[in-house]
Amino acid sequence: MKVRLFGRMAIFDWINYILLAGLCLSIVYPFLYLLRTSLSAPESYTFASLSIIPRSLSLSSYWYVFENEFIRLGFVNTLRRTVLGTPVVLLATILAAYPLSRRGFPNRVLWTGLFVFTMFFDGGLIPHYIVVRALGLIDSVWALILPGLITTFTLIIVRNYFMSLPEDIEEAARIDGAGDFTILFRIVVPLSTPILATVALWTIVHHWNAWFDSLIYIRDARKHVLQVVVRRIVLEGTTQVMDITGGGQGSGDAVPNPENIKAATVMITTIPIVLVYPFLQKYFVKGIMVGSLKG
């Protein structure tokens, strides 16, 4: 009986391993294929090949992309948006979530309900654009940050995490004369590193990958974020497009073909955000589990 049960469990485990391996392969392979394409020499690249090992290495695609003025400007604009947006979003979320997590806050249920209401009903794109234009934010980096300053889902997660913290700590601090802001920034925030790191990761990924709001609110092509430039190159990806948008001629090597350029552009936009994950991953599971359970 035990042998049969062990055998069934072993088969079940092997099936899981195979399915998970296939899932991982389907995720990792496209990334490795793009990396191989970006590193392939123009004369050795063949679109029909499924290999992830380039026949001949060359950095000409990266030189060609880095010499593109609009990609450099897009990278700077995206970096500016991410660096400014992440701390502002964290601060606004903390200041909104903390009072909603305190049991003594007047009409706490009502205010929480108003935030939740926005998850199901939205004004739409045209009212958003009218408000942004009326505030004079068109062609400004703040047009990409302020409209999405607080998201209800993130607010609820942070609120629930704050509610899970022991109230005795706050009461002891009040006895010692600490005020609300002292308790928040010197006690609650340091104890909430897992959920804040999780929210920071979400915000960084959002701002780094966002492109549609830049397409709507930014008119000056030199102020577009990197993803808008990448979108144009990938959808219209030819050497003519690179030349029109200020592309260079590489480092003296042969001009890369369009697929090399597309792959190098995508890799340049992907690698920085991938490098962020290892530093925040350890906080991610703990933060999301605690923040989603306490209610």
MIMIDREN-88180 format. One line per 4 residues: number of its first residue (from 1); their letters; for each residue y, x, z of C-alpha. Coordinates in Angstrom, 3 decimals. Layout:
% residues N
NUM) A) Y X Z; ...
***
This chain:
% residues 295
1) MKVR) 0.000 0.000 0.000; 2.420 2.758 0.965; 1.508 4.779 -2.112; 2.125 1.791 -4.375
5) LFGR) 5.471 1.039 -2.690; 6.491 4.681 -2.964; 5.538 4.672 -6.614; 7.617 1.565 -7.315
9) MAIF) 10.620 3.037 -5.524; 10.226 6.283 -7.436; 10.245 4.404 -10.753; 13.285 2.410 -9.632
13) DWIN) 15.108 5.611 -8.664; 14.291 7.287 -11.965; 15.601 4.278 -13.875; 18.833 4.491 -11.867
17) YILL) 19.117 8.219 -12.552; 18.651 7.687 -16.276; 21.198 4.860 -16.414; 23.759 6.832 -14.390
21) AGLC) 23.168 9.932 -16.514; 23.735 7.884 -19.665; 26.918 6.395 -18.190; 28.232 9.842 -17.229
25) LSIV) 27.405 11.173 -20.689; 29.284 8.306 -22.347; 32.347 9.210 -20.241; 32.214 12.999 -20.438
29) YPFL) 31.160 13.400 -24.081; 34.351 11.994 -25.685; 36.438 14.309 -23.501; 34.351 17.347 -24.464
33) YLLR) 34.414 16.309 -28.127; 38.211 16.138 -28.091; 38.356 19.498 -26.337; 36.118 21.004 -29.019
37) TSLS) 38.236 19.452 -31.765; 41.457 20.785 -30.250; 40.023 24.318 -29.983; 38.466 24.398 -33.441
41) APES) 40.006 26.525 -36.150; 41.423 24.347 -38.965; 39.103 25.789 -41.581; 35.945 25.351 -39.447
45) YTFA) 36.487 21.814 -38.184; 34.288 19.105 -39.690; 34.778 15.477 -38.761; 31.103 14.639 -39.299
49) SLSI) 29.848 17.078 -36.667; 28.968 15.688 -33.212; 28.694 19.099 -31.591; 30.866 19.888 -28.544
53) IPRS) 30.847 23.627 -29.288; 33.470 24.783 -31.813; 32.270 27.022 -34.620; 35.428 29.107 -34.447
57) LSLS) 38.000 29.122 -31.648; 41.693 28.819 -32.350; 44.758 27.809 -30.334; 46.807 27.037 -33.426
61) SYWY) 46.694 23.287 -32.698; 48.181 23.804 -29.240; 50.870 26.131 -30.596; 51.681 23.590 -33.249
65) VFEN) 51.945 20.791 -30.671; 53.915 22.791 -28.081; 56.464 23.741 -30.739; 57.129 20.052 -31.316
69) EFIR) 60.504 19.310 -29.732; 59.741 15.666 -29.040; 56.479 16.483 -27.260; 58.290 18.940 -25.012
73) LGFV) 60.979 16.373 -24.271; 58.347 13.675 -23.732; 56.493 15.899 -21.286; 59.708 16.510 -19.323
77) NTLR) 60.602 12.794 -19.367; 57.143 11.792 -18.156; 57.222 14.446 -15.452; 60.665 13.254 -14.342
81) RTVL) 59.463 9.669 -14.253; 56.373 10.561 -12.223; 58.167 12.842 -9.761; 60.933 10.318 -9.141
85) GTPV) 58.821 7.187 -9.279; 55.974 8.143 -6.951; 57.973 8.826 -3.740; 60.303 5.866 -4.415
89) VLLA) 57.343 3.503 -4.857; 55.669 4.871 -1.718; 58.834 4.455 0.346; 59.458 0.902 -0.865
93) TILA) 55.825 -0.090 -0.309; 55.804 1.356 3.216; 59.063 -0.373 4.165; 57.762 -3.710 2.849
97) AYPL) 54.209 -3.448 4.204; 55.043 -2.340 7.758; 56.948 -5.459 8.902; 54.375 -7.699 7.206
101) SRRG) 51.657 -5.985 9.262; 53.339 -6.662 12.628; 52.197 -9.830 14.366; 55.622 -10.433 15.870
105) FPNR) 57.441 -10.427 12.538; 59.097 -13.864 12.010; 57.533 -15.994 9.271; 55.123 -13.219 8.362
109) VLWT) 52.717 -15.596 6.607; 55.531 -17.123 4.548; 56.846 -13.743 3.339; 53.342 -12.553 2.559
113) GLFV) 52.723 -15.735 0.586; 55.876 -15.157 -1.463; 54.633 -11.697 -2.423; 51.194 -13.067 -3.303
117) FTMF) 52.842 -15.791 -5.405; 54.132 -13.117 -7.788; 50.549 -12.045 -8.539; 49.874 -15.378 -10.253
121) FDGG) 53.250 -16.260 -11.776; 55.424 -13.897 -13.756; 58.700 -14.387 -15.579; 57.511 -12.620 -18.694
125) LIPH) 58.863 -9.841 -20.859; 62.129 -11.463 -22.033; 63.493 -12.248 -18.523; 62.534 -8.728 -17.431
129) YIVV) 64.433 -7.239 -20.356; 67.489 -9.407 -19.685; 67.582 -8.323 -16.044; 67.170 -4.640 -16.910
133) RALG) 69.918 -4.870 -19.539; 72.237 -6.769 -17.158; 71.798 -4.017 -14.570; 72.785 -1.399 -17.148
137) LIDS) 69.456 0.403 -16.947; 68.698 0.531 -20.669; 68.031 4.131 -21.757; 67.714 5.174 -18.103
141) VWAL) 64.681 6.548 -16.285; 65.272 3.909 -13.607; 64.394 1.215 -16.131; 60.870 2.654 -15.997
145) ILPG) 60.722 2.798 -12.181; 62.628 -0.080 -10.568; 61.006 -3.099 -12.349; 57.587 -2.069 -11.010
149) LITT) 58.785 -0.724 -7.685; 56.396 -2.811 -5.575; 53.099 -4.264 -6.762; 51.608 -7.021 -4.645
153) FTLI) 48.065 -5.647 -4.711; 49.207 -2.251 -3.423; 51.431 -3.902 -0.831; 48.553 -5.964 0.550
157) IVRN) 46.260 -2.934 0.693; 48.826 -0.889 2.631; 49.639 -3.850 4.893; 45.972 -4.311 5.760
161) YFMS) 45.623 -0.621 6.546; 48.628 -0.746 8.871; 47.063 -3.742 10.621; 43.885 -1.727 11.246
165) LPED) 45.759 0.881 13.294; 45.491 0.496 17.111; 48.456 -1.407 18.516; 48.209 0.530 21.791
169) IEEA) 49.733 3.580 20.117; 52.793 1.605 19.050; 53.165 0.001 22.472; 52.993 3.390 24.174
173) ARID) 55.676 4.719 21.833; 57.943 1.766 22.610; 57.558 2.392 26.325; 58.752 5.949 25.679
177) GAGD) 61.826 4.566 23.944; 60.838 4.937 20.289; 62.421 2.579 17.784; 60.872 0.904 14.754
181) FTIL) 61.736 3.656 12.275; 60.550 6.364 14.678; 57.239 4.577 15.149; 56.878 4.007 11.422
185) FRIV) 57.636 7.505 10.156; 56.367 9.606 13.060; 53.266 7.635 14.060; 52.172 5.023 11.498
189) VPLS) 52.778 7.052 8.326; 50.962 10.221 9.544; 48.001 8.073 10.596; 47.946 6.366 7.184
193) TPIL) 47.416 9.451 5.024; 44.244 8.088 3.317; 45.823 4.867 2.054; 49.126 6.528 1.155
197) ATVA) 47.306 9.230 -0.796; 45.395 6.472 -2.591; 48.592 4.625 -3.472; 50.182 7.898 -4.576
201) LWTI) 47.230 8.527 -6.897; 47.508 5.049 -8.395; 51.251 5.462 -8.874; 50.964 8.907 -10.448
205) VHHW) 48.334 7.678 -12.910; 50.398 4.585 -13.720; 53.616 6.468 -14.412; 51.852 9.220 -16.340
209) NAWF) 49.996 6.821 -18.624; 52.664 4.115 -19.052; 54.266 3.798 -22.469; 55.042 0.129 -23.202
213) DSLI) 58.080 -0.122 -20.897; 59.512 3.051 -22.454; 59.036 1.506 -25.889; 60.974 -1.582 -24.745
217) YIRD) 63.733 -0.183 -22.541; 64.389 3.259 -24.069; 66.264 3.380 -27.369; 67.023 7.084 -27.605
221) ARKH) 63.979 8.829 -29.094; 64.763 11.963 -27.090; 64.300 9.995 -23.848; 60.880 8.556 -24.673
225) VLQV) 58.003 9.470 -22.389; 55.130 11.587 -23.618; 52.747 8.670 -24.117; 55.053 7.056 -26.683
229) VVRR) 55.131 10.302 -28.661; 51.365 10.647 -28.342; 50.873 7.062 -29.479; 52.870 7.726 -32.638
233) IVLE) 50.995 10.939 -33.405; 47.571 9.371 -32.770; 48.266 6.173 -34.715; 50.212 7.854 -37.504
237) GTTQ) 48.744 11.267 -36.909; 49.477 13.412 -39.886; 51.203 16.725 -40.317; 54.065 14.790 -41.915
241) VMDI) 54.620 12.897 -38.670; 54.667 16.163 -36.727; 57.232 17.582 -39.145; 59.409 14.489 -38.899
245) TGGG) 59.383 14.572 -35.088; 60.185 18.267 -34.951; 56.775 19.906 -35.150; 56.507 23.637 -35.518
249) QGSG) 54.432 25.684 -37.843; 52.103 27.167 -35.277; 51.840 30.825 -34.416; 51.356 32.097 -37.940
253) DAVP) 47.872 30.625 -38.307; 46.869 27.998 -40.815; 48.463 24.615 -40.267; 45.982 22.477 -38.262
257) NPEN) 44.620 19.352 -39.828; 45.623 15.941 -38.390; 42.479 15.622 -36.250; 43.139 18.983 -34.585
261) IKAA) 46.693 17.897 -33.833; 45.625 14.536 -32.423; 42.997 16.116 -30.171; 45.346 18.824 -28.888
265) TVMI) 48.018 16.219 -28.130; 45.600 14.012 -26.220; 44.275 16.981 -24.234; 47.802 18.044 -23.271
269) TTIP) 48.490 14.572 -21.877; 45.104 14.191 -20.161; 44.510 17.516 -18.405; 47.497 17.401 -15.986
273) IVLV) 46.515 14.037 -14.529; 42.836 15.057 -14.328; 43.825 18.074 -12.235; 45.442 15.781 -9.639
277) YPFL) 42.236 13.926 -8.765; 40.383 16.699 -6.854; 43.253 16.989 -4.349; 43.395 13.248 -3.569
281) QKYF) 39.792 12.173 -4.107; 38.718 12.756 -0.490; 41.270 10.185 0.693; 40.519 7.639 -1.991
285) VKGI) 37.292 6.019 -0.713; 38.358 5.892 2.915; 41.766 4.476 2.092; 40.588 1.755 -0.243
289) MVGS) 37.708 0.676 2.052; 39.800 0.332 5.214; 42.758 -1.161 3.391; 40.678 -3.844 1.683
293) LKG) 38.659 -5.010 4.699; 41.222 -5.618 7.406; 43.080 -8.842 6.803
***
